[in-house]
Amino acid sequence: MKTLLIVSHPDLINSGSQQYFLSSLKGNDKITVHHLETQYPDGKIDVAKEQALLREHDRIIFQFPFYWYSSPPLLKQWQDVVLEAGFAYGKRGNALYGKEFGLVLMIGVAEREYQAGGTELFSINELTKPFQAMAHKTGMIYLRPLTIFQFGYLEEDQKMDLLIKYWQLLTMENDFSLTTREKWLIAMLKNFIDQNSDSPNARIFTYAVDLIEENRNTIDGLKMVFDDMYD
């Protein structure tokens, strides 16, 4: 699976939250990071190039700060010109059909405020309806969004937890079963081992992989026993 991460932020270099997540993606050939403001500083979007990128990838992710309940203006402009009739919808417009679509939202307000009675009144699910409608219109599968609230106030363990969820959104199959998560974790650990074989931590990660696989074999064995009991 290849993922296209379309990032929109007018000052990406100076955004601590954006840099925290994007820096973790270096060297991953399964993820294409595409920052719109860097690609198009004059705002003139190459529609053919963007459509070719979309065709080449299986999962499309929009990552942006949640400005006024929507995206920065260049991402809105990108949607207006790239997702045109005949390509994204309408007669013969099925280029995106069956692809997966998700959101990574950086939000400066506390999560508790996005509900009835809160200062923002509406939930994130309600406020992202236009993106859900876009996915529906183009035949894409809408994934559960990753919402990152008040990043600067988070503890390090909370940031790491979000980083794992970020990687899962970008690289894991759209199936949150225990087996799928185990396979994903093993693949990630093995990839780290391959790229850092000289690291003193490599042995620890190898042991972790062996332990996970051993536990999976035990669970599978127990399942077979129970299946036999109830046949």
C-alpha positions in Angstrom: 0.0 0.0 0.0 1.3 3.5 -0.9 0.1 6.5 1.0 0.0 10.1 -0.3 0.2 12.6 2.6 -1.0 16.0 1.4 0.1 18.6 4.0 -1.2 22.1 4.0 0.4 24.7 6.4 1.5 28.2 5.6 4.5 28.1 8.0 5.4 24.4 8.2 9.1 24.9 9.3 8.1 26.7 12.4 5.2 24.4 13.4 6.4 22.2 16.3 3.5 19.8 16.0 3.8 19.3 12.2 7.6 18.8 12.4 7.3 16.3 15.2 5.1 14.0 13.1 6.7 14.6 9.7 10.3 14.1 10.9 9.3 10.5 11.8 8.6 9.7 8.2 12.0 10.2 6.7 13.3 7.2 4.7 9.9 5.6 4.3 9.4 4.8 0.6 5.7 3.8 1.1 4.7 7.3 2.1 4.9 10.4 -0.2 4.9 13.6 1.8 3.5 16.4 -0.4 3.5 19.9 1.1 1.3 22.2 -1.0 2.7 25.5 0.1 6.2 24.4 -0.8 5.1 23.0 -4.1 3.0 26.0 -5.1 4.2 29.2 -3.4 2.5 31.2 -6.1 -0.8 29.3 -5.6 -0.8 28.0 -9.2 -1.6 24.3 -8.9 -0.5 21.8 -11.6 -3.7 19.8 -11.9 -2.3 17.1 -14.2 0.6 16.5 -11.7 -1.7 16.3 -8.7 -4.1 13.9 -10.4 -1.2 11.7 -11.4 -0.1 11.6 -7.8 -3.5 10.6 -6.7 -3.7 7.8 -9.2 -0.3 6.4 -8.0 -1.4 6.0 -4.4 -3.9 3.8 -2.5 -4.5 5.9 0.6 -4.9 9.7 0.6 -4.4 11.7 3.8 -5.0 15.4 4.3 -2.9 16.9 7.2 -3.5 20.4 8.3 -4.2 22.8 11.2 -7.9 23.1 11.7 -8.4 26.8 10.9 -11.9 28.2 11.3 -13.4 24.7 11.2 -11.8 24.0 7.9 -8.5 23.7 6.1 -5.9 26.4 5.0 -7.0 28.1 1.8 -4.5 26.4 -0.6 -5.9 22.9 0.3 -9.4 24.2 -0.4 -8.2 25.6 -3.7 -6.5 22.2 -4.4 -9.9 20.4 -3.9 -11.6 22.9 -6.2 -9.3 22.4 -9.2 -7.9 18.9 -8.8 -11.1 17.0 -7.9 -12.8 17.9 -11.1 -15.7 16.3 -13.0 -14.5 13.5 -15.3 -11.6 12.7 -12.9 -13.0 12.5 -9.4 -16.7 12.3 -10.0 -19.3 12.4 -12.8 -19.2 10.5 -16.1 -16.0 8.4 -16.2 -14.9 10.2 -13.1 -13.8 7.2 -11.1 -10.1 7.7 -10.6 -10.4 7.8 -6.8 -13.0 5.1 -6.5 -12.1 2.5 -3.8 -9.1 4.4 -2.5 -9.0 5.3 1.2 -9.1 8.8 2.6 -8.3 10.2 6.0 -7.6 13.3 8.0 -4.9 14.4 10.4 -6.1 17.5 12.2 -3.9 19.7 14.5 -6.3 21.6 16.8 -5.4 24.3 19.3 -8.6 24.1 21.4 -9.2 21.4 24.1 -11.0 18.3 23.0 -13.8 18.8 25.6 -14.9 22.0 23.9 -16.0 20.2 20.7 -19.4 19.1 22.0 -22.8 20.6 22.8 -22.3 22.9 25.7 -18.6 23.4 24.9 -17.2 26.7 23.4 -17.1 25.2 19.9 -20.6 23.6 20.3 -20.2 21.0 17.5 -18.2 17.8 17.4 -15.2 17.1 15.1 -17.4 14.6 13.4 -20.0 17.2 12.6 -17.4 19.9 11.5 -15.7 17.5 9.1 -18.8 16.6 7.2 -17.6 18.4 4.1 -14.6 16.1 3.9 -16.8 13.1 4.6 -19.1 14.2 1.7 -16.1 14.7 -0.6 -14.9 11.1 0.1 -18.4 9.8 -0.5 -18.8 11.9 -3.7 -15.5 10.5 -5.1 -16.1 6.9 -4.0 -13.3 6.9 -1.4 -13.5 5.0 1.9 -13.5 7.5 4.7 -11.2 6.5 7.6 -11.5 7.5 11.2 -9.6 10.8 11.5 -6.6 11.4 13.8 -7.3 14.5 15.9 -4.4 16.1 17.8 -5.6 18.5 20.4 -3.3 21.1 22.0 -0.1 19.3 21.1 2.2 21.8 23.0 0.6 20.8 26.3 1.0 17.0 25.9 3.4 14.9 28.0 6.0 12.9 26.1 4.2 9.6 26.5 1.0 11.1 25.1 2.9 12.4 22.1 4.4 8.9 21.5 1.0 7.4 21.7 -0.3 9.8 19.0 2.8 9.1 16.9 2.0 5.4 16.9 -1.6 6.2 15.9 -0.2 8.5 13.2 1.9 5.7 11.7 -1.1 3.3 11.9 -3.2 5.7 9.9 -0.5 6.1 7.3 0.6 2.5 7.0 -1.7 -0.1 8.6 -4.5 -1.9 6.9 -8.0 -0.5 7.6 -8.7 -3.3 10.1 -8.1 -2.7 13.8 -8.4 -6.3 14.8 -5.8 -7.6 17.3 -4.2 -9.8 14.6 -3.8 -6.9 12.2 -2.3 -4.7 14.8 0.2 -7.4 15.8 1.2 -8.0 12.2 1.7 -4.2 11.8 3.8 -3.9 14.9 6.0 -6.9 14.0 6.6 -5.4 10.5 7.5 -2.0 12.1 9.9 -3.6 14.5 11.5 -5.8 11.8 12.0 -2.7 9.7 13.7 -0.9 12.5 16.0 -3.9 13.1 16.9 -4.1 9.4 17.8 -0.4 9.3 19.6 -0.3 12.7 21.3 -3.7 12.9 24.3 -2.1 14.7 22.2 -0.4 17.3 22.3 -1.8 20.9 18.5 -1.7 20.9 18.3 -4.1 17.9 18.5 -7.1 20.2 15.7 -5.8 22.4 13.5 -5.3 19.4 14.3 -8.8 18.1 13.4 -10.2 21.5 10.1 -8.2 21.3 9.3 -9.6 17.9 10.0 -13.2 19.1 7.8 -12.6 22.2 4.9 -11.2 20.2 5.0 -14.1 17.7 5.3 -16.7 20.5 2.2 -15.2 22.2 0.3 -15.2 18.9 1.1 -18.9 18.4 -0.2 -19.6 21.9 -3.4 -17.7 21.2 -3.9 -19.5 17.9 -3.3 -22.9 19.7 -5.9 -22.1 22.3 -8.4 -21.0 19.6 -8.0 -24.4 17.9 -8.6 -26.2 21.2 -11.8 -24.2 21.8 -12.9 -24.7 18.2 -12.5 -28.5 18.6 -14.5 -28.4 21.9 -17.5 -26.8 20.2 -17.5 -28.7 16.9 
